[in-house]
C-alpha cells in the first residue's frame, strides 16, 4: 500500500508560493518567507487564497504528481491543477460503458448508500456506548432503529428514486438527533443542515470538512485510474466530481461527522474561530481553519483496520483504497463493490 504523505494547507489568503530547487517557499503579503517545505514530502497542496503560486512551482507539482487545489476563504472549491493523467484508458472505457447500464449503476449507488446508513447507525450507537448518561439514549436508540428500517428500504431499492427516498429519510432522522451528540452545549448547537451558506458554526465545520473529504476522493479515483466526474448516485453536472461524492457518502458519518463532533466536544474549536457575514452566513476564520486543518492532518494519520481488507491502514488512505476496490470491480476482479462498513 502506498505511503501516506503530507498535505500542505495554505490558510493565509495573501500568501504566495514559489519554487526554490526542490522546495516550496511560502511568502506573505510583504514578500517575507514564512515557510519552506520539501516537495518530496507532499501529497497535495490546498490553498485558501487568491494570490496563487508561480508557474515554475505548478510545473514541478504536475511532474511529481502533486495535486494543487484552490478553495475560497469559506472552503468552496474553485479549481484543481494536476499533471498528465497516466491511468489505464481501457479501465476508463469500461467505466463509461458499465455506468450506462442502469442496473450496474444502481448496484454501486446502493452499496455506497448502504455504507453511509450503516455507518450513521454506528456513530449513533457508539455515542450511546461511549457517553452513557451524557446523551439521550432513547432518542439516539430510536433514530438508530429508524435508520435500520431505511437500510432495509435501500437494500430493496430497484431504481434511483427509491434509493434517494431511503437515503433522504435516513439523513433527516440522523440530523434530527445530531444536536444530541454535541456535549459542549454551552457554545454550540445544531438545528438542521444548512449548506449554501451555512447558518451556524456546526454547519460551517461540516461543509468545510466535507470539501476536504471530497478532494481526497477525487484524487483517489484519479490515482486508481477512474473518472471521478462520472457518477452513479449524484446527478452529473459539469465540473462536479459526482463519483467522488458517491463514494464519500460512506465516510461522511464515521470520519467527517465524528471528526467535527470531536473538535466540538473536546473544545478544540471555539466561538471565536468563526465570523458572521451580513447575510447571516457563518464561516470559519483563518484561526479556525488552521485548527481544523492541523487536527485533520493528524486524523488522516490514525491507523485503523480496514473492514474488507482486514489490514492496518491510515484513515487518509481509505479514499484511495475504496477507489481501487471500485476499479477492481469494474475490471471484473471483484463480484461487487465492497462499501466501507465501519465496525
C-alpha positions as CSV (number, residue, x, y, z in Angstrom):
1,X,0.0,0.0,0.0
2,X,1.2,3.5,-0.9
3,X,2.6,5.5,1.9
4,X,0.5,8.5,3.1
5,X,2.4,11.8,2.6
6,X,1.5,15.2,3.9
7,X,-1.0,17.8,2.7
8,X,0.2,21.4,2.6
9,X,-2.6,23.8,3.6
10,X,-2.2,27.5,2.9
11,X,-4.7,29.4,5.0
12,X,-3.4,33.0,4.6
13,X,-5.3,34.4,1.6
14,X,-2.4,36.8,0.8
15,X,0.3,34.0,0.8
16,X,2.2,33.3,-2.5
17,X,4.0,30.1,-3.2
18,X,7.2,29.8,-5.2
19,X,9.8,27.1,-6.0
20,X,13.4,27.1,-4.8
21,X,15.1,23.9,-6.1
22,X,13.0,21.1,-4.8
23,X,11.4,23.1,-2.0
24,X,8.1,25.0,-1.8
25,X,8.7,28.5,-0.5
26,X,5.8,30.3,1.2
27,X,5.8,34.1,1.2
28,X,3.5,36.5,2.9
29,X,2.0,39.8,1.5
30,X,5.2,41.6,2.3
31,X,7.3,39.0,0.3
32,X,8.7,37.7,3.6
33,X,9.4,33.9,3.7
34,X,7.2,32.3,6.3
35,X,7.9,28.6,5.5
36,X,9.8,26.1,3.4
37,X,8.5,22.6,2.6
38,X,10.4,19.9,0.6
39,X,8.3,18.8,-2.4
40,X,9.0,15.1,-1.9
41,X,7.1,15.2,1.4
42,X,3.9,16.4,-0.2
43,X,0.8,14.5,-1.3
44,X,-1.1,17.7,-2.3
45,X,-1.3,21.4,-1.8
46,X,-4.6,23.1,-0.8
47,X,-4.7,26.9,-0.9
48,X,-7.4,29.1,0.7
49,X,-6.5,32.3,-1.1
50,X,-6.3,34.2,-4.4
51,X,-2.6,35.1,-4.9
52,X,-1.7,31.6,-6.0
53,X,1.7,30.2,-6.9
54,X,4.4,30.6,-9.5
55,X,4.3,28.8,-12.9
56,X,7.5,27.0,-12.0
57,X,6.0,25.5,-8.9
58,X,2.9,24.5,-10.8
59,X,5.0,22.7,-13.3
60,X,7.1,20.9,-10.6
61,X,3.9,19.8,-8.9
62,X,2.4,18.4,-12.1
63,X,5.6,16.5,-12.9
64,X,5.7,14.9,-9.4
65,X,2.0,14.1,-9.3
66,X,1.2,16.6,-6.5
67,X,-2.3,17.9,-7.0
68,X,-3.0,21.6,-6.3
69,X,-6.5,22.6,-5.2
70,X,-7.6,26.2,-4.9
71,X,-10.5,26.9,-2.5
72,X,-12.2,30.2,-1.5
73,X,-11.8,31.5,2.1
74,X,-15.0,29.7,3.0
75,X,-13.8,26.4,1.6
76,X,-15.7,26.5,-1.7
77,X,-14.0,24.6,-4.5
78,X,-12.5,26.9,-7.2
79,X,-10.1,24.9,-9.3
80,X,-7.6,21.9,-9.4
81,X,-4.2,21.8,-11.1
82,X,-2.7,18.4,-11.9
83,X,-0.4,16.8,-14.4
84,X,-0.9,14.5,-17.3
85,X,-3.2,11.6,-16.5
86,X,-1.3,8.3,-16.8
87,X,-4.1,5.8,-16.0
88,X,-5.4,2.9,-17.9
89,X,-7.5,4.2,-20.8
90,X,-9.2,0.7,-21.1
91,X,-10.3,0.9,-17.5
92,X,-12.0,4.3,-18.1
93,X,-13.6,3.0,-21.3
94,X,-15.0,0.1,-19.3
95,X,-16.2,2.5,-16.6
96,X,-18.1,4.7,-19.1
97,X,-19.6,1.6,-20.7
98,X,-20.6,-0.1,-17.4
99,X,-22.1,3.1,-15.9
100,X,-24.5,3.3,-18.8
101,X,-26.1,0.1,-17.5
102,X,-28.8,1.2,-15.1
103,X,-28.7,-2.0,-13.1
104,X,-24.9,-1.7,-12.7
105,X,-25.3,2.0,-11.7
106,X,-27.9,1.2,-9.0
107,X,-25.8,-1.6,-7.6
108,X,-22.8,0.6,-7.0
109,X,-25.0,3.5,-5.7
110,X,-26.9,1.2,-3.4
111,X,-23.7,-0.1,-1.9
112,X,-22.4,3.4,-1.3
113,X,-25.7,4.4,0.4
114,X,-25.8,1.2,2.5
115,X,-22.3,2.1,3.7
116,X,-23.5,5.6,4.7
117,X,-26.6,4.4,6.5
118,X,-24.8,1.5,8.3
119,X,-22.1,4.0,9.4
120,X,-24.7,6.5,10.5
121,X,-26.1,3.9,12.9
122,X,-22.5,3.1,14.1
123,X,-22.0,6.8,15.0
124,X,-25.2,6.9,17.0
125,X,-24.6,3.6,18.7
126,X,-21.0,4.5,19.7
127,X,-22.2,7.8,21.2
128,X,-24.7,5.8,23.3
129,X,-22.0,3.4,24.4
130,X,-19.2,5.9,25.0
131,X,-21.2,8.8,26.6
132,X,-23.8,7.0,28.6
133,X,-25.6,9.5,30.8
134,X,-24.4,12.5,28.8
135,X,-26.7,11.8,25.8
136,X,-30.4,11.0,25.5
137,X,-30.2,7.2,25.0
138,X,-33.8,6.9,24.0
139,X,-33.5,9.5,21.2
140,X,-30.4,8.0,19.7
141,X,-31.7,4.4,20.0
142,X,-34.9,5.4,18.3
143,X,-33.1,7.1,15.5
144,X,-30.8,4.1,15.1
145,X,-33.8,1.8,14.7
146,X,-35.4,4.1,12.2
147,X,-32.2,4.2,10.1
148,X,-32.2,0.4,10.3
149,X,-35.6,0.4,8.5
150,X,-34.1,2.8,5.9
151,X,-31.3,0.3,5.4
152,X,-33.8,-2.4,4.5
153,X,-35.6,0.0,2.1
154,X,-32.3,1.0,0.5
155,X,-31.4,-2.7,0.1
156,X,-34.6,-3.3,-1.8
157,X,-34.4,-0.2,-3.9
158,X,-34.5,-1.0,-7.6
159,X,-34.2,2.5,-9.0
160,X,-32.6,5.8,-8.1
161,X,-36.0,7.3,-6.9
162,X,-36.4,4.6,-4.3
163,X,-32.8,4.8,-3.2
164,X,-32.9,8.6,-2.9
165,X,-36.1,8.3,-0.8
166,X,-34.4,5.9,1.6
167,X,-31.2,8.0,1.9
168,X,-33.2,11.2,2.4
169,X,-35.3,9.7,5.1
170,X,-32.3,8.3,6.9
171,X,-30.4,11.7,6.6
172,X,-33.5,13.5,8.1
173,X,-33.6,11.1,11.1
174,X,-29.8,11.2,11.6
175,X,-29.5,15.0,11.6
176,X,-32.7,15.3,13.8
177,X,-30.6,13.9,16.7
178,X,-27.2,15.3,15.7
179,X,-27.5,18.0,18.4
180,X,-27.8,15.2,21.0
181,X,-24.2,14.2,20.2
182,X,-22.9,17.7,21.0
183,X,-21.7,17.6,24.5
184,X,-20.4,21.2,24.6
185,X,-23.9,22.7,24.5
186,X,-22.8,26.0,26.1
187,X,-21.1,27.1,22.9
188,X,-22.5,25.1,20.0
189,X,-25.9,23.8,18.9
190,X,-27.3,22.2,15.7
191,X,-30.9,22.7,14.4
192,X,-30.7,21.2,11.0
193,X,-28.5,21.0,8.0
194,X,-27.8,24.3,6.1
195,X,-25.3,24.4,3.3
196,X,-25.1,27.4,1.0
197,X,-24.5,29.3,3.1
198,X,-24.0,27.5,6.5
199,X,-26.1,29.3,9.1
200,X,-24.3,28.1,12.2
201,X,-20.9,27.1,13.4
202,X,-21.6,23.3,13.2
203,X,-22.8,23.5,9.6
204,X,-19.8,25.6,8.7
205,X,-17.5,22.9,10.1
206,X,-19.4,20.1,8.4
207,X,-19.3,21.8,5.0
208,X,-15.6,22.6,5.3
209,X,-14.6,19.0,6.2
210,X,-16.9,17.6,3.5
211,X,-15.0,19.6,1.0
212,X,-11.7,18.2,2.3
213,X,-13.1,14.7,2.1
214,X,-14.4,15.2,-1.5
215,X,-11.0,16.4,-2.6
216,X,-9.4,13.2,-1.1
217,X,-11.8,11.0,-3.0
218,X,-11.3,12.9,-6.3
219,X,-7.6,12.4,-6.0
220,X,-8.1,8.7,-5.0
221,X,-10.3,7.9,-8.0
222,X,-7.8,9.6,-10.4
223,X,-5.0,7.7,-8.9
224,X,-6.9,4.4,-9.3
225,X,-7.4,5.3,-13.0
226,X,-11.1,6.2,-12.8
227,X,-13.0,9.3,-13.9
228,X,-14.3,11.0,-10.8
229,X,-16.8,13.1,-12.7
230,X,-19.0,10.2,-14.0
231,X,-21.1,9.0,-11.0
232,X,-23.9,6.6,-10.2
233,X,-25.9,8.3,-7.4
234,X,-25.2,12.1,-7.6
235,X,-26.5,13.8,-10.7
236,X,-23.8,14.5,-13.2
237,X,-23.0,18.2,-13.7
238,X,-20.1,19.9,-15.5
239,X,-17.2,20.3,-13.1
240,X,-18.8,18.2,-10.4
241,X,-16.9,15.1,-9.2
242,X,-20.1,13.0,-9.0
243,X,-18.3,9.7,-8.4
244,X,-16.2,11.2,-5.6
245,X,-19.4,12.4,-4.0
246,X,-20.9,9.0,-4.3
247,X,-18.1,7.1,-2.6
248,X,-17.5,9.7,0.1
249,X,-21.1,9.1,1.4
250,X,-19.7,6.1,3.2
251,X,-17.1,8.1,5.2
252,X,-19.3,11.2,5.9
253,X,-20.6,9.8,9.3
254,X,-17.7,7.9,10.6
255,X,-14.8,10.2,9.5
256,X,-16.1,13.7,8.8
257,X,-19.1,13.9,11.3
258,X,-17.2,12.2,14.2
259,X,-14.2,14.4,13.5
260,X,-16.4,17.6,13.8
261,X,-18.1,16.3,16.9
262,X,-14.7,15.6,18.5
263,X,-13.5,19.1,17.8
264,X,-16.5,20.5,19.5
265,X,-16.7,18.1,22.4
266,X,-13.0,18.3,23.2
267,X,-13.3,22.1,23.0
268,X,-10.6,22.4,20.3
269,X,-12.8,24.8,18.4
270,X,-14.3,28.0,20.0
271,X,-17.0,30.5,19.0
272,X,-14.1,33.0,18.4
273,X,-13.0,30.8,15.4
274,X,-16.0,31.9,13.3
275,X,-17.2,35.1,11.7
276,X,-20.8,36.1,10.8
277,X,-21.4,37.7,7.5
278,X,-24.1,40.4,6.8
279,X,-26.4,37.8,5.2
280,X,-26.2,35.6,8.4
281,X,-23.7,33.1,6.9
282,X,-21.4,31.7,9.5
283,X,-17.8,31.0,8.2
284,X,-14.6,29.8,9.8
285,X,-12.0,32.5,10.1
286,X,-8.3,31.9,9.5
287,X,-7.6,30.7,13.0
288,X,-10.5,28.3,12.9
289,X,-9.3,26.9,9.6
290,X,-5.8,26.4,10.9
291,X,-7.1,24.5,13.9
292,X,-9.2,22.2,11.8
293,X,-6.6,21.6,9.2
294,X,-4.0,20.7,11.8
295,X,-6.3,18.2,13.5
296,X,-7.5,16.9,10.1
297,X,-3.9,16.1,9.2
298,X,-3.4,14.2,12.5
299,X,-6.7,12.4,11.9
300,X,-5.6,11.2,8.5
301,X,-2.6,9.5,10.1
302,X,-4.6,7.5,12.6
303,X,-4.3,3.8,11.9
304,X,-7.4,1.6,11.6
305,X,-8.2,-1.9,10.4
306,X,-9.9,-1.8,7.0
307,X,-13.1,-3.8,7.3
308,X,-12.8,-5.5,3.9
309,X,-9.1,-5.9,3.5
310,X,-8.5,-6.7,7.3
311,X,-5.3,-4.8,7.1
312,X,-3.9,-1.9,9.1
313,X,-4.2,1.4,7.1
314,X,-4.3,5.1,7.8
315,X,-7.6,6.9,7.6
316,X,-6.1,9.2,4.9
317,X,-5.6,6.2,2.6
318,X,-9.2,4.9,2.8
319,X,-10.5,7.0,-0.1
320,X,-7.7,5.6,-2.3
321,X,-8.4,2.1,-1.1
322,X,-12.1,2.4,-1.8
323,X,-11.3,3.8,-5.2
324,X,-9.1,0.9,-6.1
325,X,-11.7,-1.6,-4.9
326,X,-14.2,0.0,-7.2
327,X,-11.7,-0.2,-10.1
328,X,-11.2,-3.9,-9.3
329,X,-15.0,-4.4,-9.5
330,X,-15.2,-2.5,-12.8
331,X,-12.3,-4.6,-14.2
332,X,-14.2,-7.8,-13.1
333,X,-11.8,-8.8,-10.4
334,X,-14.4,-8.4,-7.7
335,X,-18.0,-9.6,-7.9
336,X,-19.3,-6.4,-6.3
337,X,-18.0,-3.1,-4.9
338,X,-17.4,-3.6,-1.2
339,X,-18.6,-0.5,0.8
340,X,-16.7,0.7,3.9
341,X,-18.6,-0.7,6.8
342,X,-17.1,0.7,10.0
343,X,-17.0,-1.7,12.9
